[in-house]
């Protein structure tokens, strides 16, 4: 479901703050609904990290990039896992190369 599909109750996204996302898994979404300003906190302690990533990715697809502060937009769901495993493989390969050179 997209933001704003909540029966005729329009939601206007005003800001997404990601400054604590990378270290603490906390992002704040400021929005306006029925003329009231509200804040929704995405916290990976309350949500499973995968679902929290998906929430942010969905919100970022619906908000102007200029309204996202405190960090880069989220990568597509599942993309980060591949990058993390690629980084681990690169580290393993570098360690193997170092060990091979030391043995020569």
LINBEL-V280454 format. One record per residue. N is the residue number from 1. SS is DSSP state (H for helix, E for strand, L for the rest). PHI is phi in radians with two decimals (* if undefined). Layout:
n=N ss=SS phi=PHI
n=N ss=SS phi=PHI
This chain:
n=1 ss=L phi=*
n=2 ss=L phi=-1.56
n=3 ss=L phi=-1.04
n=4 ss=L phi=1.75
n=5 ss=L phi=-1.49
n=6 ss=L phi=-1.35
n=7 ss=L phi=0.93
n=8 ss=L phi=1.06
n=9 ss=L phi=-1.56
n=10 ss=L phi=-1.19
n=11 ss=E phi=-2.07
n=12 ss=E phi=-1.96
n=13 ss=E phi=-1.35
n=14 ss=E phi=-1.96
n=15 ss=E phi=-2.86
n=16 ss=E phi=-2.15
n=17 ss=E phi=-1.86
n=18 ss=E phi=-1.93
n=19 ss=E phi=-1.02
n=20 ss=E phi=-1.80
n=21 ss=H phi=-1.19
n=22 ss=H phi=-1.13
n=23 ss=H phi=-1.50
n=24 ss=H phi=-2.05
n=25 ss=L phi=1.24
n=26 ss=E phi=-2.18
n=27 ss=E phi=-2.33
n=28 ss=E phi=-2.05
n=29 ss=E phi=-1.96
n=30 ss=E phi=-1.65
n=31 ss=E phi=-2.60
n=32 ss=E phi=-2.17
n=33 ss=E phi=-2.46
n=34 ss=L phi=0.94
n=35 ss=L phi=1.36
n=36 ss=E phi=-1.89
n=37 ss=E phi=-1.45
n=38 ss=E phi=-2.38
n=39 ss=E phi=-2.31
n=40 ss=E phi=-1.99
n=41 ss=E phi=-1.78
n=42 ss=E phi=-1.66
n=43 ss=E phi=-2.27
n=44 ss=L phi=-1.25
n=45 ss=L phi=-1.35
n=46 ss=L phi=-1.46
n=47 ss=L phi=-1.93
n=48 ss=L phi=-1.18
n=49 ss=H phi=-0.94
n=50 ss=H phi=-1.05
n=51 ss=H phi=-1.18
n=52 ss=H phi=-1.10
n=53 ss=H phi=-1.05
n=54 ss=H phi=-1.16
n=55 ss=H phi=-1.06
n=56 ss=H phi=-1.07
n=57 ss=H phi=-1.04
n=58 ss=H phi=-1.14
n=59 ss=H phi=-1.09
n=60 ss=H phi=-1.10
n=61 ss=L phi=-1.29
n=62 ss=L phi=-2.01
n=63 ss=L phi=-2.15
n=64 ss=L phi=-1.07
n=65 ss=H phi=-1.00
n=66 ss=H phi=-1.17
n=67 ss=H phi=-1.63
n=68 ss=E phi=-1.71
n=69 ss=E phi=-2.18
n=70 ss=L phi=1.52
n=71 ss=L phi=2.71
n=72 ss=L phi=-1.28
n=73 ss=L phi=-1.06
n=74 ss=L phi=-1.22
n=75 ss=L phi=-1.35
n=76 ss=L phi=-0.95
n=77 ss=L phi=-0.92
n=78 ss=L phi=1.54
n=79 ss=H phi=-1.20
n=80 ss=H phi=-1.15
n=81 ss=H phi=-1.07
n=82 ss=H phi=-1.11
n=83 ss=H phi=-1.12
n=84 ss=H phi=-1.11
n=85 ss=H phi=-1.23
n=86 ss=H phi=-1.10
n=87 ss=H phi=-1.12
n=88 ss=H phi=-1.13
n=89 ss=H phi=-1.10
n=90 ss=H phi=-1.09
n=91 ss=H phi=-1.14
n=92 ss=H phi=-1.10
n=93 ss=H phi=-1.13
n=94 ss=H phi=-1.12
n=95 ss=H phi=-1.14
n=96 ss=H phi=-1.14
n=97 ss=H phi=-1.08
n=98 ss=H phi=-1.12
n=99 ss=H phi=-1.13
n=100 ss=H phi=-1.14
n=101 ss=H phi=-1.12
n=102 ss=H phi=-1.19
n=103 ss=H phi=-1.42
n=104 ss=L phi=-1.33
